[in-house]
Amino acid sequence: MTNKPMLLAKMALNGYTAYKLAEDIKLSRQSMSYKINGKREFNVDEINAISGLLNLTLEERDAIFFDK
């Protein structure tokens, strides 16, 4: 499950809203909302794209998307 508070913090630090991030990774607003809120999981391509846009370290990526 996605670490929502950490993801939102990294988005804010990088000047991203959920809608802007969705647009930049070619995801619908509805899908982004579901994924941020834990109703659906991000896939590997989405995680890689978000990691690049938010300049996440491997540790940050793992903490946001893979730690339970």
N, C-alpha and C positions, 0 to 999 in steps of 0.2 A: 504494500500500500504506500502511496505517495505521502511524504512528509510535507503536508500542506503549509504549515507555518514557515518552514525553511524555504520552500519553493517560492512562496509569496515574498519573503524577505529578499531573496536573491533577485527576483523579478523587479522589485522596487529599487534595489540598489543599481540595477542596470537600466532603469527607466522604462520598464515594460509593464503594460497592463495585460490581463488575460487575453483581451481581444487582439491586442497588437501581437502578442506572442502566437496566438492561434493563426493570425494572418500570415506571419512570417514563416511558420512551419506548414502552411497549407492545410489547416485543420479548421473545421467549422467552429463557430463560437459555442454551439451546443456541445459538441464533442469535447472541447477544451474544458468547459464547465464540468461535465461529467468526470473527466479525468482528474482535474484539480480537486474535486470534491470526493474522490474515491469511489465513484460509481462504476468506473471503468479504469483499466490499467493503460498506461502509456506503453507503446510498443518500442522496440529497440531503435528504429529509425527516428521516432519522435524524441526519445531520450537523447540520442546523439545530437540531433538538431538543437534541442533546448540547451544541452550542455555547451555547445559551441556558441550559441547566441548569448548565454549568460556567463560565459567564461568560467564554467565550473571546473574545479579540480576533480580528480578521480575520487577523492575522499568525499567531496561535496556531492558529486553525482550519486555515489553509493548511498550516502546518508539520506538523500532526498528520494531516490527511486527504489532502493533495494533493501535498506535496513527495515526490519520489522518493528 
